[in-house]
Amino acid sequence: MTLLPNLSPLWISLKVSVIATVITFGLGVGAAYKMSYYRGRWRSLINCLLLIPLVLPPTVVGFILLLLFAKNGAIGQIISRLSIQIVFTWYGAVLAAAVIAFPLMYRASLGAFAQIDHLLLDAARVEGASEVEVFGFVALPLALPGILSGTVLAFTRALGEFGATLMLAGNIPDQTQTMPMAIYFAVEAGDLGEGGFWVFVIICIAVIAVFTLDYVHPNSN
């Protein structure tokens, strides 16, 4: 092992995790807000589908994504006509990380919205606020501490994602090799020093993320 290994897994992991977190933030918060009101017969089924990546093994999630986005898959056939490739690209790594991290963002946001007194939202509507204004100026600020907690959880989960990413994006150096993959293949090759280096880096990033959240919103944890 050299004094400083190739740092591409760090930059790839950060890029993938940040983009995946942005995606899960938008989708997770939006879905949680809608589900906090929905009381229809399909609520349990929808909730199950949104949370199922949390309980399935990541390799199972990755396998399902591979079936969907491979060239002969249901979605892969469509996007291939648009010259878009997901499998074995960093886009696939983003997709895998976003799917795995989504339930954490959704669950934290759903809990945050559930704690809001809906009389406050109804009062805003009575005053003439639109649904967008009710969400943006009333519901979102009140739920922000819980949403921020979910954002940190989603980011750290995306940062540590391995199984689904390996299935969908592979382990291509300088392209799709994230830090968890660098750890696994370094240990497999017997290079415990390099594996330990990446473990240390991931721990540092996760600790920084949690401390930053605690500094910005000390009551959010």
ABEGO torsion letter per residue (X at the ends): XBABBBAAAAAAAAAAAAAAAAAAAAAAAAAAAAAAABABAAAAAAAAAAAAAAABBAAAAAAAAAAAABAABAAAAAAAAAGBBABGBAAAAAAAAAAAAAAAAAAAAAAAAAABBAAAAAAAAAAGBBAAAAAAAAAAAAAAAAAAAAAAAAAAAAAABAAAAAAAAEBBBGAABBAAAAAAAAAAAGBAAAAAAAAAAAAAAAAAAAAAAAAABAAAX
